[in-house]
Amino acid sequence: MKSLLVLFSYHHHNTEKIANVFAKVLDAQIKTPQQINTEELQEYNLIGFGSGIYGAKHHKDLLDLADILPQVTNRKAFIYSTSAFTGEAKVAKDHSLLREKLQSKGYMIVDEFACKGFNTNSFMKYFGGMNKGRPNAEDLKHAEEFAQNLKQNLQKK
Ligand SMILES: Cc1cc2nc3c(=O)[nH]c(=O)nc-3n(C[C@H](O)[C@H](O)[C@H](O)COP(=O)(O)O)c2cc1C
């Protein structure tokens, strides 16, 4: 199984910490959307697409990449993010634009991961930020379990 992680993480490199854990478990390379040559994506059985959540969606560079991806047939992908606020319904909504774009290109979204990330956006910086220290050791453990699970399920098939 050959895996790739596409990542855009700039605010506090929160999502990068999660991607690093995924990369280790899945033995995957991490690339920014700018480093992706859409033709080379054919080599991969599984691609993870992730960033922080900015304005209730993934980063524009990741969404723009999804727009130019060639059509595929049932290629497996997963979506991940870190954000100030989480919760099942909120994450599902934050992920929806990227999910719809990837699905429209033929990607099968096999799973999704989200956790809280340190946030000093806007007025939060005056209060020392929110979610200080996140992702924490427990978040990273959840990320590891998520990736192990993905790996096991994909190897079964
Ligand atoms: C410009 C900006 C907009 C943000 N918008 C949201 C948002 O709409 N919802 C949310 O839950 N968090 C929001 N956040 C918080 C980030 O999602 C959070 O800090 C995330 O962990 C950043 O990931 P990164 O460090 O990988 O860039 C925003 C942060 C920034 C800087």
Ligand as a Chemical Component Dictionary entry (heavy atoms), coordinates in Angstrom:
data_LIG
# 
_chem_comp.id                   LIG 
_chem_comp.type                 NON-POLYMER 
_chem_comp.pdbx_formal_charge   0 
_chem_comp.three_letter_code    LIG 
# 
loop_
_chem_comp_atom.comp_id 
_chem_comp_atom.atom_id 
_chem_comp_atom.alt_atom_id 
_chem_comp_atom.type_symbol 
_chem_comp_atom.charge 
_chem_comp_atom.model_Cartn_x 
_chem_comp_atom.model_Cartn_y 
_chem_comp_atom.model_Cartn_z 
_chem_comp_atom.pdbx_ordinal 
LIG C1  C1  C 0 -7.370  32.872 9.738  1  
LIG C2  C2  C 0 -7.857  31.785 10.664 2  
LIG C3  C3  C 0 -9.188  31.383 10.583 3  
LIG C4  C4  C 0 -9.660  30.363 11.439 4  
LIG N1  N1  N 0 -10.964 29.958 11.311 5  
LIG C5  C5  C 0 -11.410 28.950 12.116 6  
LIG C6  C6  C 0 -12.770 28.478 11.976 7  
LIG O1  O1  O 0 -13.541 28.927 11.145 8  
LIG N2  N2  N 0 -13.177 27.480 12.820 9  
LIG C7  C7  C 0 -12.345 26.919 13.759 10 
LIG O2  O2  O 0 -12.779 26.022 14.505 11 
LIG N3  N3  N 0 -11.047 27.327 13.880 12 
LIG C8  C8  C 0 -10.564 28.323 13.088 13 
LIG N4  N4  N 0 -9.246  28.730 13.190 14 
LIG C9  C9  C 0 -8.334  28.008 14.114 15 
LIG C10 C10 C 0 -7.459  26.995 13.359 16 
LIG O3  O3  O 0 -8.259  26.078 12.648 17 
LIG C11 C11 C 0 -6.572  26.181 14.328 18 
LIG O4  O4  O 0 -5.735  27.034 15.060 19 
LIG C12 C12 C 0 -5.765  25.133 13.557 20 
LIG O5  O5  O 0 -5.229  24.206 14.463 21 
LIG C13 C13 C 0 -4.649  25.764 12.734 22 
LIG O6  O6  O 0 -3.947  24.755 12.054 23 
LIG P1  P1  P 0 -2.419  24.911 11.579 24 
LIG O7  O7  O 0 -1.596  25.301 12.804 25 
LIG O8  O8  O 0 -2.090  23.563 11.054 26 
LIG O9  O9  O 0 -2.412  25.968 10.514 27 
LIG C14 C14 C 0 -8.764  29.751 12.371 28 
LIG C15 C15 C 0 -7.428  30.175 12.438 29 
LIG C16 C16 C 0 -6.967  31.180 11.594 30 
LIG C17 C17 C 0 -5.526  31.612 11.675 31 
# 
loop_
_chem_comp_bond.comp_id 
_chem_comp_bond.atom_id_1 
_chem_comp_bond.atom_id_2 
_chem_comp_bond.value_order 
_chem_comp_bond.pdbx_ordinal 
LIG C1  C2  SING 1  
LIG C2  C3  SING 2  
LIG C2  C16 DOUB 3  
LIG C3  C4  DOUB 4  
LIG C4  N1  SING 5  
LIG C4  C14 SING 6  
LIG N1  C5  DOUB 7  
LIG C5  C6  SING 8  
LIG C5  C8  SING 9  
LIG C6  O1  DOUB 10 
LIG C6  N2  SING 11 
LIG N2  C7  SING 12 
LIG C7  O2  DOUB 13 
LIG C7  N3  SING 14 
LIG N3  C8  DOUB 15 
LIG C8  N4  SING 16 
LIG N4  C9  SING 17 
LIG N4  C14 SING 18 
LIG C9  C10 SING 19 
LIG C10 O3  SING 20 
LIG C10 C11 SING 21 
LIG C11 O4  SING 22 
LIG C11 C12 SING 23 
LIG C12 O5  SING 24 
LIG C12 C13 SING 25 
LIG C13 O6  SING 26 
LIG O6  P1  SING 27 
LIG P1  O7  DOUB 28 
LIG P1  O8  SING 29 
LIG P1  O9  SING 30 
LIG C14 C15 DOUB 31 
LIG C15 C16 SING 32 
LIG C16 C17 SING 33 
# 
